C-alpha cells in the first residue's frame, strides 16, 4: 500500500503544473463572466446590488456553467496528458514493479482528485456570484443545492467513464504502434469512430431499452418546477435508470481491466 501511495504522489507531482493551469483557467472563466456582465451594464455604470436577479446578472453564470459541463472531458484529458508524459520514457514506466492495474489506477485516482479540486473551485466561484441574491433565492436554496449536486455527480461519473475510455484507446494505440508503426494513428481513429457508432446504434435500439432502461428513478424539485413551462421536460432532465448506471459501471470496469491486461501482456517498447 505504501508503494502505491508513493506512486500516487509521483503521478501528482508529474501533473501538478497542469492542474495549476486548469485552476487558472477556472479563474479566467469567472473573470470572463464578470467582464461580460460589466460590458452588458456599461463600463461607466457602477454595478449595483439591487438584490434582484435580472438577465444581465445571469450572464456571470454562463461561462461557469459551460466550464462545469466541459469537465466531462477533464479526467480523459488529464489521464491522456499524464500517459503521454510516461510514453516519452515508456520502458521505465513499464518496468515499474507495480502491476498495470496499480499504474493505471494511480492515473485514474489522480485525475479524479484533480477533477474534484477543479469542480470545487468552480462551485465556490458560482456561490460567490450567488451571494448577493441569497435572500431572494432562500426559498429555492434546498432544491438548487440538490440540483447542483445531481449534475456535479453526473459530470464526475461521466468524466470517469470517458477517462477510462481514453486510457483504453491509448493502450490499444501503443499495442498497434509496436506492430504497424505510424499506421496505428489511422487505425485508432477508425476504431474510435466504430466504437462510437456501435454504441450509439445499440443505445437507440429496442434491445437497449429492454435490457438497460430499468429501475427508473427521479429526483423531485418541487420549488423549481414553477420555473418550467413543461414539468414533463424538467422531469426527464433529472431522471435516470439504475440499469443504465450499472451498464456504464460494467463498461468502465471492463475497459479498465482490458487496458491493464494489454499493458502487461501486449505493449512493447
VENNOR-V308533 format. One record per backbone hydrogen bond with DSSP energy under -0.5 kcal/mol. CO is the residue of the C=O (numbers start at 0). NH is the residue of the N-H. E is the energy in kcal/mol with one decimal. If there is no record, write none. Layout:
CO|NH|E ; CO|NH|E
This chain:
0|4|-2.2 ; 1|5|-2.0 ; 2|6|-1.8 ; 3|7|-2.4 ; 4|8|-2.3 ; 5|9|-2.2 ; 6|10|-2.3 ; 7|11|-1.9 ; 8|12|-2.5 ; 9|13|-1.8 ; 10|14|-1.2 ; 11|14|-0.5 ; 11|15|-0.8 ; 14|18|-2.3 ; 15|19|-2.1 ; 16|20|-1.8 ; 17|21|-2.2 ; 18|22|-2.2 ; 19|23|-2.2 ; 20|24|-2.1 ; 21|25|-1.9 ; 22|26|-2.0 ; 23|27|-2.2 ; 24|28|-2.3 ; 25|29|-2.0 ; 26|30|-2.4 ; 27|31|-2.4 ; 28|32|-2.0 ; 29|33|-1.7 ; 30|34|-2.5 ; 31|35|-2.7 ; 32|36|-2.0 ; 33|37|-2.9 ; 34|38|-2.5 ; 35|39|-1.6 ; 36|40|-1.8 ; 37|41|-1.5 ; 41|44|-0.9 ; 47|49|-1.2 ; 51|53|-1.1 ; 53|56|-0.9 ; 53|57|-1.4 ; 54|58|-0.9 ; 56|59|-1.2 ; 57|60|-1.5 ; 57|61|-1.0 ; 58|62|-0.7 ; 60|64|-2.6 ; 61|65|-2.4 ; 62|66|-2.4 ; 63|67|-2.2 ; 64|68|-2.2 ; 65|69|-2.3 ; 66|70|-0.8 ; 67|70|-0.9 ; 68|71|-1.6 ; 69|72|-2.1 ; 70|73|-1.2 ; 70|74|-0.5 ; 72|76|-2.5 ; 73|77|-2.9 ; 74|78|-3.0 ; 75|79|-2.4 ; 76|80|-2.3 ; 77|81|-2.0 ; 78|82|-3.1 ; 79|83|-2.3 ; 80|84|-1.6 ; 81|85|-1.9 ; 82|86|-2.3 ; 83|87|-0.7 ; 84|87|-0.8 ; 85|88|-1.5 ; 86|89|-1.0 ; 88|91|-0.9 ; 88|92|-1.6 ; 89|93|-2.8 ; 90|94|-1.2 ; 92|95|-1.3 ; 98|102|-2.4 ; 99|103|-2.8 ; 100|104|-2.4 ; 101|105|-2.1 ; 102|106|-1.4 ; 103|107|-2.4 ; 104|108|-2.7 ; 105|109|-2.2 ; 106|110|-2.3 ; 107|111|-2.3 ; 108|112|-2.7 ; 109|113|-2.5 ; 110|114|-2.3 ; 111|115|-2.3 ; 112|116|-2.3 ; 113|117|-2.5 ; 114|118|-3.1 ; 115|119|-2.5 ; 116|120|-2.0 ; 117|121|-2.0 ; 118|122|-2.4 ; 119|123|-2.3 ; 120|124|-2.4 ; 121|125|-2.1 ; 122|126|-2.4 ; 123|127|-2.1 ; 124|128|-1.7 ; 125|129|-1.3 ; 126|130|-1.4 ; 129|132|-2.2 ; 130|133|-1.5 ; 132|136|-2.3 ; 133|137|-0.7 ; 136|139|-1.1 ; 136|140|-0.9 ; 137|140|-0.6 ; 139|143|-2.7 ; 140|144|-2.4 ; 141|145|-2.0 ; 142|146|-2.7 ; 143|147|-2.4 ; 144|148|-2.4 ; 145|149|-2.1 ; 146|150|-2.2 ; 147|151|-2.5 ; 148|152|-2.6 ; 149|153|-2.0 ; 150|154|-2.4 ; 151|155|-2.4 ; 152|156|-2.5 ; 153|157|-2.4 ; 154|158|-2.4 ; 155|159|-2.2 ; 156|160|-2.1 ; 157|161|-2.6 ; 158|162|-2.4 ; 159|163|-2.2 ; 160|164|-2.1 ; 161|165|-2.5 ; 162|166|-2.2 ; 163|167|-2.5 ; 164|168|-2.5 ; 165|169|-2.3 ; 166|170|-1.9 ; 167|171|-2.1 ; 168|172|-2.4 ; 169|173|-1.8 ; 170|174|-1.9 ; 171|175|-2.6 ; 172|176|-2.6 ; 173|177|-1.3 ; 175|178|-1.6 ; 175|179|-3.5 ; 175|180|-0.5 ; 176|180|-1.2 ; 179|182|-1.4 ; 180|183|-1.9 ; 181|184|-1.3 ; 181|185|-0.6 ; 182|186|-2.2 ; 183|187|-2.5 ; 184|188|-1.9 ; 185|189|-2.1 ; 186|190|-2.6 ; 187|191|-2.4 ; 188|192|-2.2 ; 189|193|-2.4 ; 190|194|-2.5 ; 191|195|-2.4 ; 192|196|-2.2 ; 193|197|-2.6 ; 194|198|-2.7 ; 195|199|-2.6 ; 196|200|-2.4 ; 197|201|-2.5 ; 198|202|-2.5 ; 199|203|-1.3 ; 201|204|-1.3 ; 201|207|-0.5 ; 204|208|-1.4 ; 205|209|-2.0 ; 206|210|-2.8 ; 207|211|-2.6 ; 207|212|-1.3 ; 211|213|-2.3 ; 213|242|-2.3 ; 214|241|-1.7 ; 216|239|-2.3 ; 220|223|-0.9 ; 220|224|-1.4 ; 223|226|-2.0 ; 224|227|-1.2 ; 228|230|-0.5 ; 229|233|-1.7 ; 230|234|-2.4 ; 231|235|-2.2 ; 232|236|-1.7 ; 233|237|-1.1 ; 235|238|-1.1 ; 237|218|-1.2 ; 239|216|-2.8 ; 240|244|-2.0 ; 241|245|-2.6 ; 242|246|-2.4 ; 243|247|-2.4 ; 244|248|-2.1 ; 245|249|-2.4 ; 246|250|-2.4 ; 247|251|-2.4 ; 248|252|-2.6 ; 249|253|-2.8 ; 250|254|-2.6 ; 251|255|-2.2 ; 252|256|-2.6 ; 253|257|-2.5 ; 254|258|-2.4 ; 255|259|-2.3 ; 256|260|-2.4 ; 257|261|-2.6 ; 258|262|-2.1 ; 259|263|-1.9 ; 260|264|-2.4 ; 261|265|-2.6 ; 261|266|-2.2
